[in-house]
Amino acid sequence: MSTHSKFENQGNENISHQSKVKLTDLLSRINEEKKIERNRNLALSVAAVSAVTVFGIILTL
């Protein structure tokens, strides 16, 4: 039982030390995620337009 309480105390100390987060780090991470999401959306849009174009060409033949 005493080892269990030791581990609980250590876990709480780690959480309190990790709770500080810099706002600039968060903002840069959000901006990076936005760029990645934009690139994914662009790739998906290009794939969809290409598929529609190929399907349209096949139908005209």
C-alpha positions in Angstrom: 0.0 0.0 0.0 2.8 2.4 0.8 4.4 2.0 -2.6 1.0 2.7 -4.2 0.7 6.1 -2.5 4.3 6.9 -3.4 3.5 6.5 -7.1 0.4 8.6 -6.8 2.4 11.5 -5.2 5.0 11.3 -8.0 2.3 11.4 -10.7 0.7 14.5 -9.2 4.1 16.3 -9.1 4.7 15.5 -12.7 1.3 16.8 -13.7 1.8 20.1 -11.9 5.2 20.6 -13.6 3.8 19.8 -17.0 0.7 22.1 -16.7 2.6 25.2 -17.8 2.2 25.7 -21.6 3.5 28.6 -23.6 0.8 30.4 -25.6 3.2 31.0 -28.5 3.8 27.2 -28.7 0.1 26.6 -28.8 -0.5 29.2 -31.5 2.4 27.9 -33.7 1.0 24.3 -33.3 -2.5 25.5 -34.3 -1.1 27.3 -37.4 0.9 24.2 -38.4 -2.2 22.0 -38.1 -4.2 24.5 -40.2 -1.5 24.3 -42.9 -1.6 20.5 -42.9 -5.5 20.5 -43.0 -5.4 23.0 -45.9 -3.0 20.7 -47.8 -5.2 17.7 -47.2 -8.3 19.5 -48.3 -6.6 20.7 -51.5 -5.4 17.2 -52.3 -8.9 15.8 -51.7 -10.4 18.4 -53.9 -7.9 17.8 -56.7 -8.6 14.1 -56.5 -12.4 14.6 -56.7 -12.2 17.0 -59.6 -9.9 14.5 -61.4 -12.3 11.7 -60.8 -15.2 13.7 -62.1 -13.2 14.7 -65.2 -12.1 11.2 -66.0 -15.7 9.9 -65.5 -17.0 12.7 -67.8 -14.4 11.8 -70.5 -15.3 8.1 -70.3 -19.0 9.0 -70.7 -18.4 11.1 -73.8 -16.6 8.2 -75.6 
